[in-house]
Amino acid sequence: MADNLDVNAGSSPAQVWLLRDFLEQAITDLGGTPLPFTVLTDRNRQQSEIWFGPRSVPSTPRREKKG
């Protein structure tokens, strides 16, 4: 997991994309607005899907707010 967060030589490109999508989905599901990525862009997604195939990310589990 740390390799994918660091995006270093040990990273799996497919896992980096899945992590990007998961984080973006989690932020959206929790009512936030994700910041744009500089390299993992929608344009680069098309190329990644050619290399790794399309992938889907499950929705973020809802947590009850405390208080």
Contact map, one row per residue, 1 for C-alpha under 8 A:
1111100000000000000000000000000000000000000000000000000000000000000
1111110000000000000000000000000000000000000000000000000000000000000
1111111111110000000000000000000000000000000000000000000000000000000
1111111101111011001000000000000000000000000000000000000000000000000
1111111000000001001000000000000000000000000000000000000000000000000
0111111100100000000000000000000000000000000000000000000000000000000
0011111111100001000000000000000000000000000000000000000000000000000
0011011111100000000000000000000000000000000000000000000000000000000
0010001111100000000000000000000000000000000000000000000000000000000
0011001111110000000000000000000000000000000000000000000000000000000
0011011111111011000000000000000000000000000000000000000000000000000
0011000001111111000000000000000000000000000000000000000000000000000
0001000000111111100000000000000000000000000000000000000000000000000
0000000000011111110000000000000000000000000000010001000000000000000
0001000000111111111000000000000000000000000000000000000000000000000
0001101000111111111100000000000000000000000000000000000000000000000
0000000000001111111110000000000000000001000000000000000000000000000
0000000000000111111111000000000000000000000000000000001110000000000
0001100000000011111111100000000000000000000000000000000000000000000
0000000000000001111111110000000000000001000000000000000000000000000
0000000000000000111111111000000000000000000000000000000010000000000
0000000000000000011111111100000000000000000000000000000011010000000
0000000000000000001111111110000000000000000000000000000000000000000
0000000000000000000111111111000001000000000000000000000000000000000
0000000000000000000011111111100000000000000000000000000010110000000
0000000000000000000001111111110000000000000000000000000000110000000
0000000000000000000000111111111111000000000000000000000000000000000
0000000000000000000000011111111111000000000000000000000000000000000
0000000000000000000000001111111100000000000000000000000000110000000
0000000000000000000000000111111100000000000000000000000000000100000
0000000000000000000000000011111110000000000000000000000000000000000
0000000000000000000000000011111111000000000000000000000000000000000
0000000000000000000000000011001111100000000000000000000000000000000
0000000000000000000000010011000111110000000000000000000000000000000
0000000000000000000000000000000011111000000000000000000000000000000
0000000000000000000000000000000001111100100000000000000000000000000
0000000000000000000000000000000000111111100000000000000000000000000
0000000000000000000000000000000000011111100000000000000000000000000
0000000000000000000000000000000000001111100100000000000000000000000
0000000000000000100100000000000000001111110110000000000000000000000
0000000000000000000000000000000000011111111110000000000000000000000
0000000000000000000000000000000000000001111111000000000000000000000
0000000000000000000000000000000000000000111111100000000000000000000
0000000000000000000000000000000000000011111111110000000000000000000
0000000000000000000000000000000000000001111111111000000000000000000
0000000000000000000000000000000000000000011111111100000000000000000
0000000000000000000000000000000000000000001111111110000000000000000
0000000000000100000000000000000000000000000111111111100000000000000
0000000000000000000000000000000000000000000011111111111000000000000
0000000000000000000000000000000000000000000001111111110000000000000
0000000000000000000000000000000000000000000000111111100000000000000
0000000000000100000000000000000000000000000000011111110000000000000
0000000000000000000000000000000000000000000000011111111000000000000
0000000000000000000000000000000000000000000000001101111100000000000
0000000000000000010000000000000000000000000000001000111110000000000
0000000000000000010000000000000000000000000000000000011111000000000
0000000000000000010011001000000000000000000000000000001111100000000
0000000000000000000001000000000000000000000000000000000111110000000
0000000000000000000000001100100000000000000000000000000011111000000
0000000000000000000001001100100000000000000000000000000001111100000
0000000000000000000000000000000000000000000000000000000000111110000
0000000000000000000000000000010000000000000000000000000000011111000
0000000000000000000000000000000000000000000000000000000000001111100
0000000000000000000000000000000000000000000000000000000000000111110
0000000000000000000000000000000000000000000000000000000000000011111
0000000000000000000000000000000000000000000000000000000000000001111
0000000000000000000000000000000000000000000000000000000000000000111
